[in-house]
Amino acid sequence: MKHVSPEHATDLLEVMTIAQSIDNGTTITHHGHIEGQPTILISTCRGEGDCYIIQ
């Protein structure tokens, strides 16, 4: 899991093919792929929004 800035997370979402998004109230998790590589992007409601990517 790698921490990314909210700005970088936004850039990743623009190129990500999202298969499913889950909002549980404190985090939003996007499951999909970027250029064929399975990807999970997680954004939280902490502070200004912590974001993480798993590839």
Jmol script that loads the backbone (N, CA, C; Angstrom):
load data "model"
ATOM      1  N   MET A   1       0.863  -1.159   0.000  1.00  0.00           N
ATOM      2  CA  MET A   1       0.000   0.000   0.000  1.00  0.00           C
ATOM      3  C   MET A   1       0.917   1.232   0.000  1.00  0.00           C
ATOM      4  N   LYS A   2       0.628   2.156  -0.882  1.00  0.00           N
ATOM      5  CA  LYS A   2       1.438   3.362  -1.025  1.00  0.00           C
ATOM      6  C   LYS A   2       0.560   4.587  -0.782  1.00  0.00           C
ATOM      7  N   HIS A   3       1.040   5.512   0.045  1.00  0.00           N
ATOM      8  CA  HIS A   3       0.325   6.762   0.306  1.00  0.00           C
ATOM      9  C   HIS A   3       0.508   7.681  -0.891  1.00  0.00           C
ATOM     10  N   VAL A   4      -0.566   8.293  -1.368  1.00  0.00           N
ATOM     11  CA  VAL A   4      -0.502   9.262  -2.466  1.00  0.00           C
ATOM     12  C   VAL A   4      -1.259  10.519  -2.050  1.00  0.00           C
ATOM     13  N   SER A   5      -0.919  11.626  -2.658  1.00  0.00           N
ATOM     14  CA  SER A   5      -1.604  12.886  -2.358  1.00  0.00           C
ATOM     15  C   SER A   5      -3.009  12.852  -2.962  1.00  0.00           C
ATOM     16  N   PRO A   6      -3.924  13.652  -2.417  1.00  0.00           N
ATOM     17  CA  PRO A   6      -5.266  13.718  -3.019  1.00  0.00           C
ATOM     18  C   PRO A   6      -5.224  14.126  -4.488  1.00  0.00           C
ATOM     19  N   GLU A   7      -4.297  15.008  -4.847  1.00  0.00           N
ATOM     20  CA  GLU A   7      -4.171  15.442  -6.244  1.00  0.00           C
ATOM     21  C   GLU A   7      -3.749  14.281  -7.138  1.00  0.00           C
ATOM     22  N   HIS A   8      -2.781  13.476  -6.656  1.00  0.00           N
ATOM     23  CA  HIS A   8      -2.327  12.322  -7.435  1.00  0.00           C
ATOM     24  C   HIS A   8      -3.438  11.277  -7.527  1.00  0.00           C
ATOM     25  N   ALA A   9      -4.190  11.092  -6.454  1.00  0.00           N
ATOM     26  CA  ALA A   9      -5.314  10.157  -6.471  1.00  0.00           C
ATOM     27  C   ALA A   9      -6.339  10.570  -7.525  1.00  0.00           C
ATOM     28  N   THR A  10      -6.590  11.857  -7.646  1.00  0.00           N
ATOM     29  CA  THR A  10      -7.524  12.360  -8.658  1.00  0.00           C
ATOM     30  C   THR A  10      -7.016  12.035 -10.058  1.00  0.00           C
ATOM     31  N   ASP A  11      -5.718  12.239 -10.284  1.00  0.00           N
ATOM     32  CA  ASP A  11      -5.128  11.905 -11.582  1.00  0.00           C
ATOM     33  C   ASP A  11      -5.268  10.409 -11.876  1.00  0.00           C
ATOM     34  N   LEU A  12      -5.043   9.573 -10.858  1.00  0.00           N
ATOM     35  CA  LEU A  12      -5.176   8.126 -11.045  1.00  0.00           C
ATOM     36  C   LEU A  12      -6.608   7.737 -11.372  1.00  0.00           C
ATOM     37  N   LEU A  13      -7.569   8.367 -10.710  1.00  0.00           N
ATOM     38  CA  LEU A  13      -8.979   8.057 -10.980  1.00  0.00           C
ATOM     39  C   LEU A  13      -9.366   8.398 -12.409  1.00  0.00           C
ATOM     40  N   GLU A  14      -8.732   9.419 -12.988  1.00  0.00           N
ATOM     41  CA  GLU A  14      -9.050   9.809 -14.362  1.00  0.00           C
ATOM     42  C   GLU A  14      -8.659   8.726 -15.367  1.00  0.00           C
ATOM     43  N   VAL A  15      -7.608   7.947 -15.064  1.00  0.00           N
ATOM     44  CA  VAL A  15      -7.148   6.924 -16.007  1.00  0.00           C
ATOM     45  C   VAL A  15      -7.557   5.518 -15.584  1.00  0.00           C
ATOM     46  N   MET A  16      -8.157   5.395 -14.414  1.00  0.00           N
ATOM     47  CA  MET A  16      -8.537   4.084 -13.878  1.00  0.00           C
ATOM     48  C   MET A  16      -9.885   3.629 -14.438  1.00  0.00           C
ATOM     49  N   THR A  17      -9.941   2.356 -14.834  1.00  0.00           N
ATOM     50  CA  THR A  17     -11.207   1.743 -15.196  1.00  0.00           C
ATOM     51  C   THR A  17     -11.772   1.151 -13.917  1.00  0.00           C
ATOM     52  N   ILE A  18     -12.874   1.707 -13.425  1.00  0.00           N
ATOM     53  CA  ILE A  18     -13.425   1.325 -12.134  1.00  0.00           C
ATOM     54  C   ILE A  18     -14.510   0.269 -12.330  1.00  0.00           C
ATOM     55  N   ALA A  19     -14.334  -0.868 -11.655  1.00  0.00           N
ATOM     56  CA  ALA A  19     -15.324  -1.937 -11.710  1.00  0.00           C
ATOM     57  C   ALA A  19     -16.341  -1.795 -10.585  1.00  0.00           C
ATOM     58  N   GLN A  20     -15.892  -1.284  -9.431  1.00  0.00           N
ATOM     59  CA  GLN A  20     -16.779  -1.151  -8.286  1.00  0.00           C
ATOM     60  C   GLN A  20     -16.237  -0.087  -7.339  1.00  0.00           C
ATOM     61  N   SER A  21     -17.118   0.712  -6.766  1.00  0.00           N
ATOM     62  CA  SER A  21     -16.770   1.682  -5.733  1.00  0.00           C
ATOM     63  C   SER A  21     -17.629   1.397  -4.512  1.00  0.00           C
ATOM     64  N   ILE A  22     -16.997   1.434  -3.342  1.00  0.00           N
ATOM     65  CA  ILE A  22     -17.699   1.160  -2.093  1.00  0.00           C
ATOM     66  C   ILE A  22     -17.493   2.341  -1.157  1.00  0.00           C
ATOM     67  N   ASP A  23     -18.587   2.939  -0.688  1.00  0.00           N
ATOM     68  CA  ASP A  23     -18.541   4.061   0.249  1.00  0.00           C
ATOM     69  C   ASP A  23     -19.102   3.563   1.575  1.00  0.00           C
ATOM     70  N   ASN A  24     -18.239   3.496   2.614  1.00  0.00           N
ATOM     71  CA  ASN A  24     -18.735   3.025   3.900  1.00  0.00           C
ATOM     72  C   ASN A  24     -18.897   4.156   4.911  1.00  0.00           C
ATOM     73  N   GLY A  25     -18.832   5.383   4.454  1.00  0.00           N
ATOM     74  CA  GLY A  25     -19.041   6.529   5.339  1.00  0.00           C
ATOM     75  C   GLY A  25     -17.756   7.211   5.779  1.00  0.00           C
ATOM     76  N   THR A  26     -16.682   6.445   5.953  1.00  0.00           N
ATOM     77  CA  THR A  26     -15.399   7.049   6.342  1.00  0.00           C
ATOM     78  C   THR A  26     -14.333   6.859   5.278  1.00  0.00           C
ATOM     79  N   THR A  27     -14.552   5.915   4.378  1.00  0.00           N
ATOM     80  CA  THR A  27     -13.619   5.694   3.272  1.00  0.00           C
ATOM     81  C   THR A  27     -14.404   5.375   2.006  1.00  0.00           C
ATOM     82  N   ILE A  28     -13.771   5.665   0.877  1.00  0.00           N
ATOM     83  CA  ILE A  28     -14.300   5.237  -0.421  1.00  0.00           C
ATOM     84  C   ILE A  28     -13.216   4.380  -1.052  1.00  0.00           C
ATOM     85  N   THR A  29     -13.594   3.187  -1.458  1.00  0.00           N
ATOM     86  CA  THR A  29     -12.655   2.247  -2.068  1.00  0.00           C
ATOM     87  C   THR A  29     -13.078   1.989  -3.503  1.00  0.00           C
ATOM     88  N   HIS A  30     -12.158   2.221  -4.428  1.00  0.00           N
ATOM     89  CA  HIS A  30     -12.411   1.978  -5.851  1.00  0.00           C
ATOM     90  C   HIS A  30     -11.604   0.750  -6.273  1.00  0.00           C
ATOM     91  N   HIS A  31     -12.269  -0.238  -6.864  1.00  0.00           N
ATOM     92  CA  HIS A  31     -11.638  -1.450  -7.359  1.00  0.00           C
ATOM     93  C   HIS A  31     -11.689  -1.403  -8.880  1.00  0.00           C
ATOM     94  N   GLY A  32     -10.577  -1.705  -9.515  1.00  0.00           N
ATOM     95  CA  GLY A  32     -10.544  -1.721 -10.973  1.00  0.00           C
ATOM     96  C   GLY A  32      -9.149  -2.006 -11.482  1.00  0.00           C
ATOM     97  N   HIS A  33      -8.773  -1.313 -12.574  1.00  0.00           N
ATOM     98  CA  HIS A  33      -7.424  -1.503 -13.103  1.00  0.00           C
ATOM     99  C   HIS A  33      -6.950  -0.243 -13.820  1.00  0.00           C
ATOM    100  N   ILE A  34      -5.633  -0.129 -13.886  1.00  0.00           N
ATOM    101  CA  ILE A  34      -4.975   0.924 -14.650  1.00  0.00           C
ATOM    102  C   ILE A  34      -4.049   0.216 -15.629  1.00  0.00           C
ATOM    103  N   GLU A  35      -4.304   0.401 -16.914  1.00  0.00           N
ATOM    104  CA  GLU A  35      -3.536  -0.236 -17.983  1.00  0.00           C
ATOM    105  C   GLU A  35      -3.404  -1.730 -17.762  1.00  0.00           C
ATOM    106  N   GLY A  36      -4.500  -2.385 -17.373  1.00  0.00           N
ATOM    107  CA  GLY A  36      -4.528  -3.820 -17.199  1.00  0.00           C
ATOM    108  C   GLY A  36      -4.020  -4.319 -15.851  1.00  0.00           C
ATOM    109  N   GLN A  37      -3.441  -3.446 -15.042  1.00  0.00           N
ATOM    110  CA  GLN A  37      -2.923  -3.858 -13.741  1.00  0.00           C
ATOM    111  C   GLN A  37      -4.003  -3.675 -12.672  1.00  0.00           C
ATOM    112  N   PRO A  38      -4.370  -4.749 -11.954  1.00  0.00           N
ATOM    113  CA  PRO A  38      -5.380  -4.628 -10.907  1.00  0.00           C
ATOM    114  C   PRO A  38      -4.995  -3.533  -9.910  1.00  0.00           C
ATOM    115  N   THR A  39      -5.961  -2.696  -9.551  1.00  0.00           N
ATOM    116  CA  THR A  39      -5.693  -1.532  -8.716  1.00  0.00           C
ATOM    117  C   THR A  39      -6.823  -1.320  -7.727  1.00  0.00           C
ATOM    118  N   ILE A  40      -6.449  -0.971  -6.495  1.00  0.00           N
ATOM    119  CA  ILE A  40      -7.407  -0.536  -5.485  1.00  0.00           C
ATOM    120  C   ILE A  40      -6.963   0.841  -5.025  1.00  0.00           C
ATOM    121  N   LEU A  41      -7.860   1.806  -5.074  1.00  0.00           N
ATOM    122  CA  LEU A  41      -7.576   3.171  -4.632  1.00  0.00           C
ATOM    123  C   LEU A  41      -8.495   3.476  -3.458  1.00  0.00           C
ATOM    124  N   ILE A  42      -7.900   3.861  -2.337  1.00  0.00           N
ATOM    125  CA  ILE A  42      -8.651   4.112  -1.109  1.00  0.00           C
ATOM    126  C   ILE A  42      -8.495   5.573  -0.737  1.00  0.00           C
ATOM    127  N   SER A  43      -9.607   6.249  -0.462  1.00  0.00           N
ATOM    128  CA  SER A  43      -9.541   7.620   0.045  1.00  0.00           C
ATOM    129  C   SER A  43     -10.340   7.687   1.340  1.00  0.00           C
ATOM    130  N   THR A  44      -9.787   8.421   2.313  1.00  0.00           N
ATOM    131  CA  THR A  44     -10.414   8.519   3.629  1.00  0.00           C
ATOM    132  C   THR A  44     -10.915   9.931   3.865  1.00  0.00           C
ATOM    133  N   CYS A  45     -11.663  10.092   4.920  1.00  0.00           N
ATOM    134  CA  CYS A  45     -12.186  11.409   5.303  1.00  0.00           C
ATOM    135  C   CYS A  45     -11.337  12.056   6.390  1.00  0.00           C
ATOM    136  N   ARG A  46     -10.142  11.550   6.652  1.00  0.00           N
ATOM    137  CA  ARG A  46      -9.272  12.109   7.674  1.00  0.00           C
ATOM    138  C   ARG A  46      -8.600  13.381   7.165  1.00  0.00           C
ATOM    139  N   GLY A  47      -8.564  14.402   7.990  1.00  0.00           N
ATOM    140  CA  GLY A  47      -7.869  15.636   7.606  1.00  0.00           C
ATOM    141  C   GLY A  47      -8.333  16.136   6.264  1.00  0.00           C
ATOM    142  N   GLU A  48      -7.373  16.321   5.365  1.00  0.00           N
ATOM    143  CA  GLU A  48      -7.699  16.767   4.016  1.00  0.00           C
ATOM    144  C   GLU A  48      -7.904  15.592   3.069  1.00  0.00           C
ATOM    145  N   GLY A  49      -7.934  14.390   3.632  1.00  0.00           N
ATOM    146  CA  GLY A  49      -8.176  13.193   2.823  1.00  0.00           C
ATOM    147  C   GLY A  49      -6.919  12.420   2.552  1.00  0.00           C
ATOM    148  N   ASP A  50      -6.682  11.357   3.325  1.00  0.00           N
ATOM    149  CA  ASP A  50      -5.556  10.462   3.053  1.00  0.00           C
ATOM    150  C   ASP A  50      -5.955   9.535   1.922  1.00  0.00           C
ATOM    151  N   CYS A  51      -5.027   9.277   1.014  1.00  0.00           N
ATOM    152  CA  CYS A  51      -5.299   8.401  -0.122  1.00  0.00           C
ATOM    153  C   CYS A  51      -4.190   7.363  -0.245  1.00  0.00           C
ATOM    154  N   TYR A  52      -4.587   6.154  -0.630  1.00  0.00           N
ATOM    155  CA  TYR A  52      -3.650   5.050  -0.756  1.00  0.00           C
ATOM    156  C   TYR A  52      -3.963   4.274  -2.023  1.00  0.00           C
ATOM    157  N   ILE A  53      -2.905   3.692  -2.620  1.00  0.00           N
ATOM    158  CA  ILE A  53      -3.098   2.867  -3.804  1.00  0.00           C
ATOM    159  C   ILE A  53      -2.428   1.517  -3.569  1.00  0.00           C
ATOM    160  N   ILE A  54      -3.099   0.479  -4.030  1.00  0.00           N
ATOM    161  CA  ILE A  54      -2.557  -0.878  -3.987  1.00  0.00           C
ATOM    162  C   ILE A  54      -2.573  -1.397  -5.418  1.00  0.00           C
ATOM    163  N   GLN A  55      -1.401  -1.810  -5.905  1.00  0.00           N
ATOM    164  CA  GLN A  55      -1.313  -2.373  -7.257  1.00  0.00           C
ATOM    165  C   GLN A  55      -0.533  -3.657  -7.203  1.00  0.00           C
TER     166      GLN A  55
END
end "model"
wireframe off; spacefill off
backbone 0.3
color backbone group
